[in-house]
Amino acid sequence: MTGVPDAGAGAGAAAGAGAGLRRAARVILLDPADRVLLLHGYEPDDPSVTWWFTPGGGLEGDETWEAAARRELAEETGITQVVLGPVLWLRTCSFPFDGRRWDQEERYFLARTAQEPLFTGGGTELERRSLTGLRWWTCAELLATRETVYPTRLAELLRTLLDEGPPAAPVLLETERA
């Protein structure tokens, strides 16, 4: 699992539906203390299966990646005061969620804010059935956690980002399949 697909993804975005990869803009949102904001989600059919993941979601219509990142961030966290930076990472993933398989192409944008998030429970029916909250994480907390976090190497990637700054070009991450 890599996040909670939003209802805007539609059935056509699922694997095998002929639509190819669902395009999803994700956000590595940092606060002034370099903490990253993550959402807490779960499988609607089994709330004991939980994970943490970055804000973001599927592109709608002819929406740009940047516009999708901003829209999803606002919908999921209430944060609108954000400086959106470069694309850090590119990733393809495949995961089961809510009774189907999702195949997804992701772009992870760096963003910064001083605005505190508001957990709204999500904007879609599916998000309301599968999100429990959000929180800021330090890099040390991510490195120490035994909870599931997506992308799976987020702690290491965040450490590199904080130590070295954004990469000169987006880094292609390994494909994740759950």
Order of alpha helices (4+ residues) and beta strands (2+ residues): beta-beta-beta-beta-alpha-beta-beta-alpha-beta-alpha-beta-alpha-beta-beta
